[in-house]
Each structure stands twice: as C-alpha cells, then as structure tokens.
C-alpha cells in the first residue's frame, strides 16, 4: 500500500478533517478527550451523523451501505478520527454482526437487520462468554433445543457489554452434542425483550455499569433467527472474532494517547525539570512508539487485504496482541506520569466532568486510575492474548 498520498487522497483527507471539525459534537469530543463516561445517546447521535454522511461502515460492500473507499481512504479516515478524539462507534452491529450477516446470512436477514445496524436504530449485544466458558469458548453450555418451528434456549452469558441497552443479542448456543466440542454450536439471534430473558448488572471496580450477565429461561426463538446452518456456529464465531480482533488494535487512537502522554509529561516535574526531559521516561515512551510504528505497518497490510475481500486471518491475532499491549503500556505510563495524584478516584468526575469538583494535582489524574484498570481487560476480550499466541503459532509457524 502506497501511503504517499495522491492529490485526490490529500483532498479526501482535507474533506474528512473539515467534516469532523464542523460536524463532530463538541460535547462528545470533550468527554472522549477527558475520559468522561459516555451515554447511549452519545453513541447513537454520532453514528446517525456519520450515517447521514454515508461514512458509517467503511468495511461493508457499497451495495449494503458501505463507502466504497480504497484502503488508503479507510486509513486516512481512521487517522483523522483518532486525531480528533472521535468516539468509537459500538462495534457489535457494525464490525461484528454486520460482516457475519454479509458472509453467512440469508438475503432476508440482510434486508431485515443491516439497515437498522447502519442507522443505530437497534442495539446489539454479543452473547459469547459464559460463567464457565471464557477463553475456552467451545466449552459453552447454553442450549437451544429445536421444538417445531422454534428453538427453546436455556443458559446464560456473561461480561455482556451494553447488554442493558441492547434490543437484540447474537449468541452462540449448543444445538447438539457431538464428538468434538467445536461441533454442534449454532449462531442464533435473540430479542432481548423476549419472555425469559433477564439482564443482571455487573458493577466493575470503578463503580460503572457497562457489563452484565444475561440469563435465558425457556426463551422461544423462531428457527429463521439462526444464521447459516445449524452447527455452523463455530465457523461463524471464528470469522466474527477475526474482525473483532482487527478492530481492537486501534492504532490512530494509541497515537493520540501518546500525544496526551507527552503533553502531560511536559507539565509534570521530576527533580525540578519536566518529566519529558527525564532520559529514562523518554526511553519508555520511545519503546512504545517503536512498537506502535511496527503495529501500524501491519495494520496497513491487513487493511489492504480486507479491501480485496479476503479475511484478515492469523494477522488479526497479531494486531490484537500487540495493539492491546501498546494500549496497556500507554495507560501505565500515564499513571506513572502523575504519580500519587493518580490514586484518588472521584466517580462524579468520571460521570459528569470536573465542574465544581476540586482537583487533586493535574486535572487529568482524576480519571487515569479507573481507565488504567479498565484497559487491563483488553488483553482478555476478543480471545485472550495467550490463546492468540497459540493461534499464531499454529497458523503461521505450523506448530
């Protein structure tokens, strides 16, 4: 991929930059930049703005609402969104379910679900992990028994992000017992307001309600809600996870965080001089920047591969591992930069901004600790990094 931009690509870059400057809501931009908790309305509002522009699904075919952009245009768009501290759109519909329906769904399912995914009229949740099935996803036990023209679903899913907001959930369910645990799994779409569906909140250490446990008690689901064929679930799950892992890397946003780190290190003092002038601290930043540069090159290659219609393959695991390691390293250095000022945590600051709350040390410190702990999970979701290393060893090295 040649990233010496042509005049047309430079014009597109300016168009994106100007659009974000004039249309990206300032209140959302401020929340993202300052680490303030976001609400459902923030996500919906920004997605509808992008939908109206026709820029909401760069990875989809143009026939179904995609942009038709080249790999370079997609890269430019991500770069500009990262530089502008744009809100990351909820991935469950756009990045996960959408590509699955495009690849495995019936034409009826595409017509029924894709338009509402694009416009954020319906929110989806992901039903993969279970209380006893995390990294070993194939051991899942949620059952769907076919009775006439319906499936009767019983079981539970956990760590369901935004499940309390979701209208529907795509789930992996066991439709039969086979000789291998990867067999007999199916991919089923379930309405969250169906009788027998219960959502219990899981309050994380920062006091926030983002994840949930979802229970299914004799939930009746029409057979036409199965995606692909019965028993195709494991194949579909692997396909979906490749797209999810690719999306986790988030190179442009890590660049923005590096800039934030440097700005903070310029203000903080160490032995009477700016922390950024400390040789050891600068060395730590440089190490992350080198890793991020290598990650960016890999991301560009994967983006080019996706544009040709090919799946990301094992490279998605590499992006996921290195991307999350870089993200965690940056949050650790942000905490190191503010020192003991990062220890106090005022929930009201994270929920509502600083307003009249007294700050202790630099303002940035008030939200760094919860974000530091929250980013520990990135090496687990989408398939733990340990599992991704096994995938790469098998697929790339043949071990």
C-alpha positions in Angstrom: 0.0 0.0 0.0 1.5 3.3 -1.1 0.8 6.0 1.6 2.5 8.8 -0.3 -0.9 10.4 -0.8 -2.0 11.4 -4.3 -3.7 14.8 -4.8 -7.1 13.1 -4.7 -6.2 11.4 -1.4 -5.0 14.6 0.0 -8.2 16.3 -1.0 -10.1 13.4 0.8 -8.0 13.9 3.9 -9.0 17.6 4.0 -12.6 16.7 3.4 -12.6 14.3 6.4 -10.8 16.8 8.6 -13.2 19.6 7.8 -16.2 17.3 8.2 -15.1 16.2 11.7 -14.3 19.9 12.6 -17.8 21.0 11.7 -20.0 18.0 12.5 -18.4 16.1 15.4 -20.3 17.2 18.5 -18.1 19.2 20.8 -19.6 17.9 24.0 -18.8 14.3 22.9 -15.3 15.3 21.8 -14.7 16.8 25.3 -16.0 13.6 27.0 -13.7 11.4 24.9 -10.6 13.6 25.3 -11.1 13.8 29.1 -12.1 10.2 29.8 -15.6 11.1 30.9 -18.2 8.3 30.9 -20.3 8.2 27.7 -24.1 7.6 27.5 -26.0 5.6 24.9 -27.3 8.8 23.4 -23.7 9.9 22.6 -23.1 6.8 20.6 -26.4 6.9 18.7 -26.1 10.6 18.0 -22.6 10.3 16.5 -23.4 7.2 14.4 -26.5 8.9 12.9 -24.4 11.9 11.9 -21.9 9.5 10.1 -24.8 7.5 8.6 -26.3 10.7 7.1 -23.0 11.4 5.5 -22.7 7.8 4.3 -19.5 7.2 6.2 -20.7 4.8 8.9 -19.5 1.4 7.5 -16.2 1.7 5.6 -15.7 -2.1 5.7 -19.1 -3.0 4.2 -19.9 -3.5 0.5 -21.3 -0.4 -1.2 -24.4 -2.4 -2.1 -25.3 -2.7 1.6 -24.4 0.8 2.7 -20.6 0.8 2.7 -18.5 3.6 1.4 -16.6 2.0 -1.5 -13.4 3.6 -0.1 -9.9 2.4 -1.1 -7.6 1.0 1.6 -5.8 4.4 1.8 -9.1 6.3 2.2 -10.1 3.9 5.1 -6.7 4.5 6.7 -7.0 8.3 6.3 -10.4 8.2 7.9 -9.2 6.3 10.9 -6.2 8.6 11.3 -8.3 11.7 11.2 -10.9 10.2 13.6 -8.1 9.3 16.0 -6.6 12.8 15.8 -10.0 14.4 16.5 -10.6 12.2 19.5 -13.7 10.8 17.8 -16.0 8.5 19.8 -15.5 4.8 18.8 -18.8 3.5 17.4 -20.2 0.5 19.2 -18.7 -2.5 17.3 -21.3 -5.2 17.9 -23.5 -4.4 15.0 -21.2 -2.6 12.6 -17.9 -4.6 13.0 -19.1 -8.0 14.3 -22.7 -8.9 13.3 -22.7 -6.9 10.1 -19.8 -8.8 8.4 -21.3 -12.1 9.7 -24.6 -11.4 8.0 -22.9 -10.3 4.8 -21.0 -13.5 4.7 -23.4 -16.1 6.2 -26.8 -14.5 6.4 -29.8 -15.0 4.1 -30.9 -12.2 1.9 -33.9 -11.8 4.1 -31.7 -11.4 7.2 -29.6 -8.8 5.4 -32.6 -6.8 4.4 -34.1 -7.1 7.9 -31.1 -6.2 10.0 -28.4 -4.3 8.1 -30.3 -1.0 7.6 -31.1 -0.7 11.4 -27.5 -1.6 12.2 -26.2 1.2 9.9 -28.5 3.8 11.4 -28.2 2.7 15.0 -31.9 2.1 15.3 -31.3 -1.2 17.1 -28.5 -2.0 19.5 -26.9 -5.4 19.5 -25.0 -7.2 22.3 -22.7 -10.2 22.0 -23.5 -13.5 23.7 -20.3 -15.5 23.6 -18.6 -15.9 27.1 -20.3 -17.9 29.8 -19.6 -18.2 33.5 -17.6 -21.4 32.8 -16.6 -20.7 29.2 -14.3 -17.8 28.6 -11.1 -18.4 26.8 -12.2 -22.0 26.1 -15.3 -20.7 24.2 -16.0 -24.1 22.6 -17.0 -25.4 26.0 -20.1 -23.3 26.1 -23.2 -24.9 27.6 -26.1 -22.6 26.7 -28.6 -24.9 24.9 -31.1 -24.4 22.1 -33.5 -27.3 21.6 -35.5 -27.3 18.4 -39.2 -27.8 19.1 -41.3 -27.4 15.9 -40.6 -24.0 14.3 -38.8 -22.6 17.4 -35.7 -23.1 19.5 -36.1 -23.2 23.3 -33.0 -21.5 24.8 -31.7 -22.1 28.3 -28.4 -20.9 29.8 -26.5 -17.7 30.5 -23.9 -15.4 29.0 -21.6 -13.1 31.0 -19.5 -9.9 30.5 -22.2 -8.8 28.1 -21.1 -5.2 27.3 -24.1 -2.8 26.9 -26.5 -5.7 27.4 -28.7 -3.4 29.4 -29.0 -1.1 26.4 -29.4 -3.8 23.7 -32.5 -4.6 21.8 -31.1 -7.9 20.5 -28.3 -10.2 21.1 -26.3 -12.6 18.8 -25.5 -15.7 20.7 -23.6 -19.0 20.4 -25.7 -21.8 21.5 -25.3 -25.6 21.6 -27.9 -27.3 19.4 -26.4 -30.8 19.6 -23.8 -32.9 21.4 -21.1 -34.2 19.1 -17.7 -36.0 19.3 -15.9 -32.6 19.4 -16.9 -29.6 21.4 -16.4 -27.3 18.5 -19.2 -29.2 16.7 -22.9 -28.8 17.5 -22.7 -25.0 18.1 -25.0 -22.6 16.2 -25.3 -18.8 15.8 -28.7 -17.5 16.9 -30.3 -14.0 17.0 -32.5 -13.4 20.1 -34.7 -10.4 21.1 -33.7 -9.0 24.5 -37.4 -8.3 25.3 -38.5 -11.9 24.7 -40.1 -13.6 27.8 -37.5 -15.5 29.8 -34.6 -13.1 29.1 -33.1 -11.4 32.2 -30.3 -8.9 32.4 -28.4 -8.6 35.7 -25.8 -5.8 36.0 -22.2 -6.4 36.8 -20.7 -3.4 38.6 -16.9 -3.1 37.9 -14.3 -1.9 40.3 -14.6 1.7 39.0 -18.3 1.7 40.1 -19.5 1.7 36.5 -22.3 -0.4 34.9 -21.0 -1.4 31.5 -21.1 -5.2 31.5 -23.9 -7.7 32.5 -24.9 -11.3 32.9 -27.8 -12.4 30.7 -30.0 -15.3 31.6 -32.2 -17.3 29.2 -35.0 -19.3 30.8 -37.0 -21.3 28.2 -36.7 -18.4 25.7 -38.7 -19.2 22.5 -36.7 -18.1 19.3 -38.0 -18.6 15.7 -35.9 -21.0 13.6 -35.5 -18.3 11.0 -33.3 -16.5 13.5 -30.4 -18.9 13.0 -27.6 -17.5 10.9 -26.1 -20.0 8.4 -26.9 -23.7 9.0 -27.4 -25.5 12.3 -24.0 -26.5 13.6 -22.1 -23.7 11.6 -21.7 -21.6 14.8 -18.0 -22.3 15.4 -17.1 -21.4 11.8 -19.1 -18.2 12.1 -17.6 -17.4 15.6 -14.1 -17.6 14.3 -14.9 -15.4 11.4 -16.5 -12.8 13.7 -13.6 -12.8 16.1 -11.1 -12.1 13.3 -13.0 -8.9 12.6 -13.3 -8.0 16.3 -9.6 -8.6 16.9 -8.6 -6.5 13.9 -10.7 -3.6 15.3 -9.2 -3.9 18.8 -5.7 -2.7 17.6 -6.8 1.0 17.3 -3.5 2.4 16.1 -4.7 6.0 15.5 -6.2 6.3 19.0 -3.0 5.0 20.5 -1.1 7.8 18.6 -3.5 10.3 20.2 -2.8 8.8 23.6 0.9 9.0 23.1 0.5 12.8 22.3 -1.6 13.1 25.5 1.2 11.3 27.5 3.9 13.7 26.1 1.8 16.7 26.9 1.2 15.5 30.5 4.9 14.7 30.9 5.8 18.2 29.8 3.7 19.7 32.6 4.8 17.2 35.3 8.0 17.9 37.2 10.8 15.4 38.1 13.8 16.7 40.0 13.0 20.3 39.1 12.5 19.8 35.4 9.8 18.5 33.1 9.3 14.7 33.3 9.6 14.5 29.5 13.3 15.6 29.8 14.0 12.6 32.1 16.1 10.2 30.0 14.6 7.0 31.5 11.0 8.2 31.0 11.7 9.3 27.4 13.2 5.9 26.7 10.0 4.2 27.9 7.9 6.4 25.5 10.3 5.7 22.7 9.9 1.9 23.2 6.1 2.2 22.9 6.4 4.4 19.8 8.6 1.8 18.1 6.1 -0.9 18.8 3.3 1.3 17.6 5.1 2.1 14.4 5.5 -1.7 13.7 1.9 -2.3 14.6 0.8 0.5 12.2 2.6 -1.1 9.3 0.9 -4.5 10.0 -2.5 -2.8 10.3 -2.0 -1.2 6.8 -1.2 -4.6 5.3 -4.3 -6.2 6.9 -6.4 -3.2 5.7 -5.2 -3.8 2.2 -6.0 -7.5 2.5 -9.5 -6.8 3.7 -10.2 -4.4 0.8 -9.7 -7.3 -1.6 -12.4 -9.3 0.1 -10.0 -11.6 2.0 -10.4 -12.3 5.7 -7.7 -10.9 8.0 -6.6 -14.5 9.0 -4.0 -15.0 11.7 -2.8 -11.4 11.3 -5.9 -10.4 13.3 -4.4 -12.2 16.3 -1.1 -10.3 15.9 -2.9 -7.0 15.8 -4.9 -7.9 18.8 -2.0 -8.9 20.9 0.4 -6.1 20.0 -2.4 -3.5 20.0 -3.6 -4.3 23.5 0.0 -4.5 24.8 0.6 -1.0 23.5 -2.6 0.4 24.9 -1.8 -1.1 28.3 1.7 0.3 28.2 0.5 3.8 27.5 -2.1 3.8 30.3 0.7 2.5 32.7 3.0 5.4 31.7 0.1 7.9 32.1 -0.3 6.7 35.7 3.5 6.9 36.2 3.5 10.4 34.9 1.1 11.7 37.5 2.5 9.5 40.3 0.5 9.5 43.6 -2.0 12.0 42.1 -3.4 9.1 40.2 -4.5 7.3 43.4 -7.6 9.3 44.3 -10.7 8.4 42.3 -13.8 10.5 42.3 -16.7 8.8 40.5 -18.6 12.0 39.9 -15.7 13.4 37.9 -15.7 10.4 35.6 -19.5 10.6 35.2 -20.0 14.4 34.9 -16.7 16.0 34.2 -14.8 18.2 36.7 -17.4 21.0 37.0 -17.1 22.2 40.6 -15.3 19.1 41.9 -11.9 20.0 43.4 -8.9 18.6 41.5 -6.0 16.9 43.3 -2.9 17.5 41.3 -3.3 17.7 37.5 -6.9 17.5 36.2 -6.0 14.6 34.0 -5.2 12.5 37.1 -8.8 12.2 38.2 -9.8 9.6 35.6 -6.5 7.9 35.0 -6.7 5.1 37.6 -10.1 3.7 36.5 -9.0 3.8 32.9 -5.8 2.1 33.8 -7.6 -0.7 35.4 -10.3 -0.8 32.7 -7.7 -1.3 30.0 -6.3 -4.4 31.7 -9.3 -6.3 30.2 -8.2 -5.5 26.6 -5.8 -8.4 26.6 -8.6 -10.8 27.6 -11.7 -9.8 25.4 -11.9 -10.9 21.8 -9.9 -14.0 22.9 -7.1 -13.8 25.5 -3.7 -12.9 24.3 -2.4 -16.3 25.4 -4.9 -18.0 23.1 -4.0 -15.6 20.2 -0.3 -16.7 20.5 -1.4 -20.3 20.2 -3.4 -19.4 17.0 -0.4 -17.6 15.5 1.9 -20.5 16.3 -0.4 -23.0 14.6 -1.5 -20.9 11.6 1.8 -19.1 10.8 4.6 -21.3 12.2 2.8 -24.7 11.8 3.5 -25.7 15.4 
